[in-house]
């Protein structure tokens, strides 16, 4: 699958998971829902790999990287993000999480010495500006208080954890560890870490057998986790964390469209202009990638 296809697939799925998560909140504890999600996701991946006869046994050093990625990307990231939703509206959480774009750029520079081109930086600036404009009415209605500060901090910590997880995934791919196997083990370790955290905090593992909860859980596990993380982390290994991380700027636009269709969100000037800026920034980043590929092809 080509890079553009992987990019579109990731954006569409993750954009829709914001709506699906709404059906996960309320009856079941956040920690339990996250654990269920990644136990199902990891079991599905392991079953698929076994059917294909793929390698599943790896040395202890590889499991260290799998566990580190699992804790950062599939445990801490979601614990912080879900908790942030208690204090913040989803729009503000999305704005804060979009800082993963900058975190990926800085962390890629710190850990791998990767310099981001000026088009990537400019595209990210335009995209983040568009995202801020998209949610300007909701942000403007908020007053700064302790709960908002706590929520913003949690969302930022979640984004930082996700960015570090991206760096670990990039390193595992550089060590020739396959994406699917890395995800299967990482999701299992992430689920186990979440369960351990829940047990330490006396969280009850209940289940909501309603159709809305079960269907959304399966969608989040199979599509939002297995397929989307495979496509995203494959993309990350091919084009680097600073470009792949731009997914985090675009998928809120998909979430907005879904909200317009199913939640009655009204179209406005700020919505149109903000979405246009996000898409323009995205095109700028993708054009740089395409232009480099074209130059490389002409040089052959």
C-alpha positions, 0 to 999 in steps of 0.5 A, a space after each residue: 500500500 502506498 504512503 498516500 493510501 496509508 495516510 488517508 486510511 489512518 486519518 479516516 479511521 482515527 477521525 471516526 474514533 472520536 465519535 466511537 469513544 463517546 459510547 465508551 464513556 460512562 458506565 465502564 471505567 476508563 482503565 477497563 475500557 482501554 484494557 478491553 480494547 487492547 486485549 482484543 486488538 492484540 489477540 486479533 493480531 496474534 491470531 492473524 499472525 499465527 494463521 499466516 505462520 509469521 514469527 512471534 518469538 523474539 529475544 528479550 531485548 526486542 521485548 524491552 522495546 515492545 514493552 516500552 512502546 506498549 506502555 507509552 503508546 497504548 497505555 499512558 497515552 490513552 490514560 492521559 487522553 481519556 482523563 483529560 476529557 473529564 476536564 476538557 471538551 473534546 475540541 480543546 483536547 484535540 487542539 492540545 493533542 495536535 502538539 504531537 506534531 511539534 513533539 515528533 519534530 523535536 524528538 526526531 531531532 533529539 533522538 535521530 538527528 532528523 532535520 525537518 525541512 522548511 515546508 514541513 515546518 510551514 505546513 505544520 504551522 498552517 495546519 495548527 493555525 487552522 485547527 485553532 481557528 476551527 475550535 475558536 468559538 468553543 475555546 473562546 467560551 472557556 474561562 481559564 481555571 484549575 480544571 482546564 489547566 489540569 485537563 490541558 496538562 493531561 492532554 499534553 502529557 498524553 501527546 508527549 507519551 504518544 510522541 515518545 511511543 512514535 520514536 520507539 516504534 521508529 527505532 524498532 523498525 530500524 532494528 528490522 522488527 516487523 510492524 505487525 509483530 511489534 504492534 501485537 506485543 506492544 498492545 499486549 504489554 500496553 493492556 497489561 500495564 493498564 490492568 496493573 495500573 487499574 488494580 493498584 487503584 482498585 478499579 472495578 472491571 465491569 462490562 456494559 453489554 449494550 449494543 452501543 458499547 460492544 460495537 464501539 469497543 470492537 470498532 476501536 479495537 479492530 479498526 481504531 487500533 489494529 488497522 489504524 496503528 498498522 497503517 500509521 506506524 508503517 507510514 512512520 517507518 517510511 517517511 519519519 515521525 515529523 511527517 507521519 505525525 501530521 496525521 494528528 492535525 488532520 484527523 480532527 477535521 474528519 471528526 468535525 465532519 462526522 459531528 456535522 452529520 450525526 451530532 448537528 454541528 452547524 457550518 460556519 465561516 471559521 469552520 470552513 476557513 479553519 478546515 481549509 488551512 488544515 488541508 492546505 498545510 497538509 498538501 504542503 507537507 505531502 507535496 514536499 514528499 512527492 517532489 523529493 520522490 520525483 527528484 530522486 526518480 529523475 536522478 536515476 
